[in-house]
Amino acid sequence: MSGSSNYVLGHSDAEIERLQLQAKVLEGPTRRLIHECGIRPGMRVLDIGCGAGDVSMLLADVVGMNGTVVAVDRERHAIDVARSRADQAEYSQIEFDVANDESFERYAPFDAAIGRYVLVHQRDPAQMVRRTAAAVKTGGIVAFLEGAFQSNGDVRPPNELYRMIGDSIVSACRVVLPAHDVTGRIIATFEEAGLPNAQVIWESIVAGADSFLPRYVVTSYRVFLPIIQQLGLDHSEIGDPATLYERLLATAAASRAQFVSLPQVGAWAVRP
Ligand SMILES: C[S@@+](CC[C@H](N)C(=O)[O-])C[C@H]1O[C@@H](n2cnc3c(N)ncnc32)[C@H](O)[C@@H]1O
């Protein structure tokens, strides 16, 4: 599947697992963005690039049984996984479809549209924001949550193994994600798309050694490793990926380490 995928990491089972771990790490910032941007019960909401469907299910909880979530992704495998997870969790108000940003308007009009970790994958993020805005009503909401890959994560006290893992991943992201730094110009990107006055939340997740955060980072490292090696960005001192999490946890737990994620940036605006 990944061989034919446009999405840089493909949709292997390992990547779907990584997206689900990522969803746990990002749940707080996503809930805060959904609340702050004004998504409410009864709304019809578009989830752009839904991946494994985690944002779609958070949205379904908010819009309730009188609302609708339309979840689209350009990759069929992602839609199949998302649909089966939503069926299992008994969400009946989510409609899934294979679609890219050229066809969002097919499902319009929406009260709101939201995408998580999709703008960083676009060659022209303003174009995606513009196409999203075209699918929402006047007065409707356009929102995105993206990682700030121009920054680095952190850990205190410093941990050399974690620094090398983080450095390999973020350096690879800066090469392969066409808009890895879109959060640094998110207000201008919204403006270019005809959405003035974007509001922005810029936050990091902070968590202890035995938490989703280091587990997510190590899983990301394993998924990214072929790309990291291909780009010559690997640190041989990192050692065997199979034992990496246990080794990191041992040193981090001994120093009672505190991990700080990359900034997670939620931006939203109302369509004038
Ligand atoms: C990093 S994943 C994020 C998945 C999900 N939003 C989440 O946060 O769990 C990015 C997803 O966006 C999809 N995607 C990227 N560009 C797209 C586009 N132009 N139209 C539709 N889907 C797109 C990819 O196929 C992939 O599933």
The ligand as a MOL file (V3000), in Angstrom:
LIG
                    3D

  0  0  0     0  0            999 V3000
M  V30 BEGIN CTAB
M  V30 COUNTS 27 29 0 0 0
M  V30 BEGIN ATOM
M  V30 1 C -0.4460 12.7690 9.3390 0
M  V30 2 S -1.9130 12.0940 8.7110 0 CHG=1
M  V30 3 C -3.0670 12.7850 9.8970 0
M  V30 4 C -4.3170 11.9870 10.0550 0
M  V30 5 C -5.3590 12.5610 11.0030 0
M  V30 6 N -5.7730 13.8940 10.6230 0
M  V30 7 C -4.8600 12.5740 12.4250 0
M  V30 8 O -4.4530 13.6370 12.9000 0
M  V30 9 O -4.8660 11.5090 13.0600 0 CHG=-1
M  V30 10 C -2.2610 13.0420 7.2570 0
M  V30 11 C -3.4200 12.4830 6.4460 0
M  V30 12 O -3.8460 13.4630 5.5060 0
M  V30 13 C -4.1340 12.8360 4.2690 0
M  V30 14 N -3.9900 13.8800 3.2400 0
M  V30 15 C -2.8610 14.5860 2.9620 0
M  V30 16 N -3.1200 15.4740 1.9880 0
M  V30 17 C -4.4300 15.3440 1.6360 0
M  V30 18 C -5.2810 15.9950 0.6870 0
M  V30 19 N -4.8010 16.9490 -0.1060 0
M  V30 20 N -6.5760 15.5990 0.6090 0
M  V30 21 C -7.0420 14.6080 1.4020 0
M  V30 22 N -6.2860 13.9440 2.3150 0
M  V30 23 C -4.9890 14.3160 2.4500 0
M  V30 24 C -3.1230 11.7100 4.1950 0
M  V30 25 O -3.5390 10.6850 3.3140 0
M  V30 26 C -3.0530 11.2480 5.6590 0
M  V30 27 O -3.9780 10.2100 5.9370 0
M  V30 END ATOM
M  V30 BEGIN BOND
M  V30 1 1 1 2
M  V30 2 1 2 3
M  V30 3 1 2 10
M  V30 4 1 3 4
M  V30 5 1 4 5
M  V30 6 1 5 6
M  V30 7 1 5 7
M  V30 8 2 7 8
M  V30 9 1 7 9
M  V30 10 1 10 11
M  V30 11 1 11 12
M  V30 12 1 11 26
M  V30 13 1 12 13
M  V30 14 1 13 14
M  V30 15 1 13 24
M  V30 16 1 14 15
M  V30 17 1 14 23
M  V30 18 2 15 16
M  V30 19 1 16 17
M  V30 20 1 17 18
M  V30 21 2 17 23
M  V30 22 1 18 19
M  V30 23 2 18 20
M  V30 24 1 20 21
M  V30 25 2 21 22
M  V30 26 1 22 23
M  V30 27 1 24 25
M  V30 28 1 24 26
M  V30 29 1 26 27
M  V30 END BOND
M  V30 END CTAB
M  END
